[in-house]
Amino acid sequence: MGIIVWLIIFLVTIIIELGTLSLVTIWFSAGALIAIVIKFIGYNMTTQLIGFIITSILTFLLFRPILVKHIKNPKTKTNTDSLIGRTGEVVEEITPLTFGLVKVNGQVWTAKSVEDTLLKEGTMVEIIKIEGVKLIVKEKQRGSMECGFS
């Protein structure tokens, strides 16, 4: 009877893992395989259970960090992420206490200064990061020829 239980555990955990690819149940699949091997060798159910638990824990601790590192999906840049590093023009003054507006690539965005400084209308700014739907900008250094606004 023991081998049927381990086969069911193995098949269920493999099916769940193949359906989710989340590295949650694969460790139990490895444990179930070891339990099956222990059963074929002739050991009792208690030894099989101990083998299952130890194998599941060890495979989780040893292999999960390696697999997560190699499987991790790189962040896909969105259209807004491509704005970081671009140059824009302040079209509505940005103050330390209020948001202003910046025009980049023909679009107007709500923006604030990264240093909480006053940026007057017409100031050229560089986009440092994006928080939600707001640009975080700093004054562009003089002498740069790049111009990302239209």
Contacts in CASP RR format, 6 or more apart in sequence:
PFRMAT RR
TARGET T0000
AUTHOR 0000-0000-0000
METHOD contacts of the structure
MODEL  1
MGIIVWLIIFLVTIIIELGTLSLVTIWFSAGALIAIVIKFIGYNMTTQLI
GFIITSILTFLLFRPILVKHIKNPKTKTNTDSLIGRTGEVVEEITPLTFG
LVKVNGQVWTAKSVEDTLLKEGTMVEIIKIEGVKLIVKEKQRGSMECGFS
2 39 0 8 1.000
2 45 0 8 1.000
2 48 0 8 1.000
3 36 0 8 1.000
3 39 0 8 1.000
3 40 0 8 1.000
6 32 0 8 1.000
6 35 0 8 1.000
6 36 0 8 1.000
6 39 0 8 1.000
6 48 0 8 1.000
6 52 0 8 1.000
7 32 0 8 1.000
7 36 0 8 1.000
9 28 0 8 1.000
9 29 0 8 1.000
9 32 0 8 1.000
9 35 0 8 1.000
9 52 0 8 1.000
10 29 0 8 1.000
10 32 0 8 1.000
10 33 0 8 1.000
10 36 0 8 1.000
12 25 0 8 1.000
13 25 0 8 1.000
13 26 0 8 1.000
13 28 0 8 1.000
13 29 0 8 1.000
13 32 0 8 1.000
14 25 0 8 1.000
14 26 0 8 1.000
14 29 0 8 1.000
16 24 0 8 1.000
16 25 0 8 1.000
17 23 0 8 1.000
17 24 0 8 1.000
17 25 0 8 1.000
17 26 0 8 1.000
17 29 0 8 1.000
23 64 0 8 1.000
23 67 0 8 1.000
23 68 0 8 1.000
23 71 0 8 1.000
26 59 0 8 1.000
27 56 0 8 1.000
27 57 0 8 1.000
27 59 0 8 1.000
27 60 0 8 1.000
27 63 0 8 1.000
27 64 0 8 1.000
28 52 0 8 1.000
28 56 0 8 1.000
30 55 0 8 1.000
30 56 0 8 1.000
30 59 0 8 1.000
31 51 0 8 1.000
31 52 0 8 1.000
31 53 0 8 1.000
31 55 0 8 1.000
31 56 0 8 1.000
31 59 0 8 1.000
32 52 0 8 1.000
33 55 0 8 1.000
34 51 0 8 1.000
34 52 0 8 1.000
34 55 0 8 1.000
35 48 0 8 1.000
35 49 0 8 1.000
35 51 0 8 1.000
35 52 0 8 1.000
35 55 0 8 1.000
38 47 0 8 1.000
38 48 0 8 1.000
38 51 0 8 1.000
39 48 0 8 1.000
80 130 0 8 1.000
81 130 0 8 1.000
83 104 0 8 1.000
83 105 0 8 1.000
83 109 0 8 1.000
83 127 0 8 1.000
83 130 0 8 1.000
83 135 0 8 1.000
84 127 0 8 1.000
84 128 0 8 1.000
84 129 0 8 1.000
84 130 0 8 1.000
85 126 0 8 1.000
85 127 0 8 1.000
85 128 0 8 1.000
86 104 0 8 1.000
86 105 0 8 1.000
86 126 0 8 1.000
86 127 0 8 1.000
86 146 0 8 1.000
86 148 0 8 1.000
87 104 0 8 1.000
87 124 0 8 1.000
87 125 0 8 1.000
87 126 0 8 1.000
87 127 0 8 1.000
87 140 0 8 1.000
87 144 0 8 1.000
87 146 0 8 1.000
87 147 0 8 1.000
87 148 0 8 1.000
87 149 0 8 1.000
88 102 0 8 1.000
88 103 0 8 1.000
88 104 0 8 1.000
88 124 0 8 1.000
88 125 0 8 1.000
88 126 0 8 1.000
88 127 0 8 1.000
88 137 0 8 1.000
88 140 0 8 1.000
88 147 0 8 1.000
88 148 0 8 1.000
88 149 0 8 1.000
89 102 0 8 1.000
89 103 0 8 1.000
89 104 0 8 1.000
89 122 0 8 1.000
89 123 0 8 1.000
89 124 0 8 1.000
89 125 0 8 1.000
89 149 0 8 1.000
90 100 0 8 1.000
90 101 0 8 1.000
90 102 0 8 1.000
90 111 0 8 1.000
90 119 0 8 1.000
90 120 0 8 1.000
90 121 0 8 1.000
90 122 0 8 1.000
90 123 0 8 1.000
90 124 0 8 1.000
90 125 0 8 1.000
90 137 0 8 1.000
91 101 0 8 1.000
91 102 0 8 1.000
91 103 0 8 1.000
91 108 0 8 1.000
91 121 0 8 1.000
91 122 0 8 1.000
92 100 0 8 1.000
92 101 0 8 1.000
92 121 0 8 1.000
93 100 0 8 1.000
93 118 0 8 1.000
93 119 0 8 1.000
93 120 0 8 1.000
93 121 0 8 1.000
94 100 0 8 1.000
94 102 0 8 1.000
94 111 0 8 1.000
94 112 0 8 1.000
94 113 0 8 1.000
94 118 0 8 1.000
94 119 0 8 1.000
94 137 0 8 1.000
95 118 0 8 1.000
96 113 0 8 1.000
96 116 0 8 1.000
96 117 0 8 1.000
96 118 0 8 1.000
99 110 0 8 1.000
99 111 0 8 1.000
99 112 0 8 1.000
99 134 0 8 1.000
100 110 0 8 1.000
100 111 0 8 1.000
100 112 0 8 1.000
101 108 0 8 1.000
101 109 0 8 1.000
101 110 0 8 1.000
101 111 0 8 1.000
102 108 0 8 1.000
102 109 0 8 1.000
102 111 0 8 1.000
102 125 0 8 1.000
102 127 0 8 1.000
102 135 0 8 1.000
102 137 0 8 1.000
103 109 0 8 1.000
103 149 0 8 1.000
103 150 0 8 1.000
104 127 0 8 1.000
104 135 0 8 1.000
104 148 0 8 1.000
104 149 0 8 1.000
105 148 0 8 1.000
105 149 0 8 1.000
105 150 0 8 1.000
106 149 0 8 1.000
106 150 0 8 1.000
109 133 0 8 1.000
109 134 0 8 1.000
109 135 0 8 1.000
110 133 0 8 1.000
110 134 0 8 1.000
110 135 0 8 1.000
111 125 0 8 1.000
111 134 0 8 1.000
111 135 0 8 1.000
111 136 0 8 1.000
111 137 0 8 1.000
112 134 0 8 1.000
112 135 0 8 1.000
112 136 0 8 1.000
112 137 0 8 1.000
113 119 0 8 1.000
113 136 0 8 1.000
113 137 0 8 1.000
113 138 0 8 1.000
113 139 0 8 1.000
114 128 0 8 1.000
114 129 0 8 1.000
114 136 0 8 1.000
114 137 0 8 1.000
114 138 0 8 1.000
115 138 0 8 1.000
117 139 0 8 1.000
119 125 0 8 1.000
119 137 0 8 1.000
119 139 0 8 1.000
123 139 0 8 1.000
123 140 0 8 1.000
124 139 0 8 1.000
124 140 0 8 1.000
124 144 0 8 1.000
124 147 0 8 1.000
125 137 0 8 1.000
125 138 0 8 1.000
125 139 0 8 1.000
125 140 0 8 1.000
126 137 0 8 1.000
126 138 0 8 1.000
126 139 0 8 1.000
126 140 0 8 1.000
126 141 0 8 1.000
127 135 0 8 1.000
127 136 0 8 1.000
127 137 0 8 1.000
128 136 0 8 1.000
128 137 0 8 1.000
128 138 0 8 1.000
129 136 0 8 1.000
130 136 0 8 1.000
END
